[in-house]
Amino acid sequence: MKKTIKIASVLALTLSFNTFAQEEFNVEIEPVVITNSPAIHSFAFGQTTDEKWVIVGGRMDGLHQRQPFAAFQENDNNKNVFVVDPISNQTYSASLSVLPTSIYEQLQSTNQEFYQRNNTLYVIGGYGYSTTADEHLTYANLTAIDIDGLSNAVINGNSILPYFRQIEDSLFAVTGGQIGYLDSVFYLAGGQYFEGRYNPMGPNNGPGFIQEYTDEVRLFKLSDDGTSLTVYEETEFYDQTNLHRRDYNMIPQIFPNGDKGFTMYSGVFDPNDLPYLNSVDVTESAYTVNNSFTQYLSQYHSAKIPVFDINSNAMHTLFFGGMSQYTLDANNALVQDDDVPFVKTISKVTRLTDGSMQEVKLNIEMPTLLGAGAEFIPLISSGLYLDDEILDINAVPNSKTLIGYIVGGIESTLPNIFFINDGTQSSASNVVFKVYINKSTVGLHEQVITGSQVFNLNVFPNPVINKVNVDFFVPDNNPVMVNVYNSLGQSVYQKNIENQIGKQNLTIDFENMAKGAYIVKIEGTNYSFEQSFIKK
């Protein structure tokens, strides 16, 4: 285990937005449960015209285990396509096993790169077990998916075969990278080729493996007439030092001079086997390493949102949970943990009009150690996104406004579980969070999710005649005790709930209970909430 130390904070991590006359806004999240939504992380997704989510790939377990025989097991691959309708609160699914073998195998891999252009979702690479090769490998494929067609087929129980096409090219043999699209050019950035069983002891110990970082940003164009797929105009940026990163976040950006591009934030691993803390800006003509900025609070792939303020020419990026080498203590000192634990932190990086960058930790947090391998799905129909990717903060109304959803991710029971992980310390999450921007209140860094917001305790009807309903939300795998107490403090009802993340609905028979005041109390490992009601 590497040593945990404290160092003084060297960034203005609680800088007020007023200093630069930026648009003030609060970030709020609200947990919801969508019926039968998959517990999943590290997946690919697309959106239909009517904003249903089409989810493929990824894994249904938690953090991968250390032992080669137990890591990335095939039976935890996602072998289905899920269609999730957040409006009607319904989920549909279909097995991918009916597809040609090469497509079926790639689409059950994890950490693919993906991008949706119009109605077509392009899924690239990914790592997983291939039955054909009898080996874990990185797939050298690009699969094109007709999102609307596939969604309708899954919902109506029709054949999904017509909605997939695939080509093979070593260009695509990448996992753990990121992909962007700008002016007809795809940017396949970072990542690695991995073949064989994962083994933390290295490639020459036990079951060996091949691991080759791309050290590149691969630029290419893709001709797609709806039938044939052709790659052309390939080029690359190569840098063995600065582009040697994977499992990071790359976010679309508008730079101070008005140019569009991307920023590669953090990722692993630098020459000291630690996360990168700098960033890399990528445009059509070049990449630029930014060593004048240090990102402390988010190192791994997580849900993220780019936000542009045209009035102050400021580019914000929000990061939700995940894993981080640093956290802040109560005195705003950075606490370093080189094991890079799971965190609850929600942070923001701002590029100001002079090009300087600053990082802020928001007081709002994820309710649990959640977020690694999650995705943010924007609400495109809101009309608030530039090129369907960057939130236009100036267009957001001065009220609480839904801008999208955080979906999936790994939820951990402890910050550091890697060295004790036997598969029970973490799990894939099926929790969905609505994400709001609220410009009607002030104090971005004072906005905190209260217990009532997270756990949504609701007792009804009140007064009660025959039956009382108790609805609440369980955010983690820890045990929860539900007690109902009478006015004398005596427990008249008790229920223990274990390993049931999500919305809970209890109906308690109160017909024979005495009239008077009662209290429902919800107690978990780190919280306790209560609500009173009357029996008539």
URNOR-V547540 format. One record per backbone hydrogen bond with DSSP energy under -0.5 kcal/mol. CO is the residue of the C=O (numbers start at 1). NH is the residue of the N-H. Records with the same first field share a line. If there is no record, write none. Layout:
BEGIN
CO: NH  NH
END
This chain:
BEGIN
3: 5  338
5: 336
7: 334
11: 13
12: 15
13: 361
16: 19
17: 20  22
18: 21
26: 438
28: 436
30: 434
32: 34  432
33: 35
34: 37
38: 40
40: 409
41: 59
42: 111
44: 56
46: 54
48: 51
52: 48
53: 55  84
54: 46
55: 82
56: 44
58: 78
59: 41
66: 200
67: 70  71
70: 73
73: 76
74: 77
76: 60
77: 79
79: 96
81: 94
82: 55  84
83: 92
84: 53  86
85: 89  90
90: 85
92: 83
94: 81
95: 98
96: 99
100: 103  104
101: 105
102: 106
103: 107
104: 108
105: 108
106: 109
107: 57
109: 58
110: 127
111: 176
113: 124
115: 117  122
116: 118
117: 120
119: 121  147
120: 117  122
121: 123  145
122: 115  124
123: 143
124: 113
126: 139
127: 110
128: 137
129: 131
130: 134  135
135: 130
136: 196
137: 128  139
139: 141  174
140: 169
141: 125
142: 167
143: 123
144: 165
145: 121  147
146: 150
147: 151
148: 152
149: 153
150: 154
151: 155
152: 156
153: 157  158
154: 157
160: 163
161: 164
163: 146
165: 144
167: 142
169: 172
170: 173
172: 174
174: 126
175: 192
176: 247  248
178: 189
180: 187
182: 185
185: 182
186: 188  220
187: 180  189
188: 218
189: 178
191: 214  215
192: 175  194
193: 212
195: 210
199: 202
202: 205
203: 209
206: 208
208: 197
210: 195
212: 193
215: 239
216: 190
217: 219  237
218: 188
219: 235
220: 186
221: 232
222: 224
223: 230
228: 225
230: 223
232: 221
235: 219
237: 217
239: 243
243: 245
245: 191
246: 268
247: 301
249: 265
251: 263
253: 255  261
255: 258
259: 255
261: 253
262: 282
263: 251  265
264: 280
265: 249
267: 276
268: 246
270: 273
274: 270
277: 295
278: 266
279: 290
280: 264
281: 288
282: 262
286: 283
288: 281
289: 291
290: 279  293
294: 296
296: 326
299: 267
301: 373
303: 320
305: 318
306: 391
307: 316
308: 310  393  394
309: 313  314
314: 309  316
315: 351
316: 307
317: 349
318: 305
319: 321  347
320: 303
322: 343
323: 299  300
324: 341
325: 337
327: 335
329: 332
333: 329
334: 7  336
335: 327
336: 5
337: 340
341: 324
343: 322
344: 366
345: 321  347
346: 362
347: 319
348: 360
349: 317
350: 352  358
351: 315
352: 355
356: 352
358: 350
360: 348  362
364: 346
368: 370
369: 412
370: 322
371: 303  374
372: 410
373: 42
375: 377  407
376: 378
377: 405
378: 380
379: 382
380: 383
384: 392
385: 387  388
386: 389  390
389: 391
390: 386
391: 308  393
392: 395  396
393: 396
397: 399
399: 439
401: 437
403: 379
404: 435
405: 377  407
406: 433
407: 375
409: 429
410: 371  372  412
411: 427
412: 369
415: 342  417
417: 420  421
425: 413
427: 411
429: 40
431: 408
432: 32  434
433: 406
434: 30  436
435: 403  404
436: 28
437: 401  439
438: 26
443: 446  447
444: 447
446: 448
448: 450
450: 454
451: 455
452: 456
455: 473
458: 471
460: 469
464: 536
466: 510  511
468: 508
469: 460  471
470: 506
471: 458
472: 504
473: 475
474: 502
477: 499
480: 497
481: 483  523
482: 495
483: 521
484: 492  493
485: 519
486: 489
490: 486  492
493: 484
495: 482
497: 480
502: 474
504: 472
506: 470  508
508: 468  510
510: 513
516: 535
518: 533
519: 485  521
520: 531
521: 483  523
522: 529
523: 481
527: 524
529: 522
531: 520
533: 518
534: 463  464  536
535: 516
END
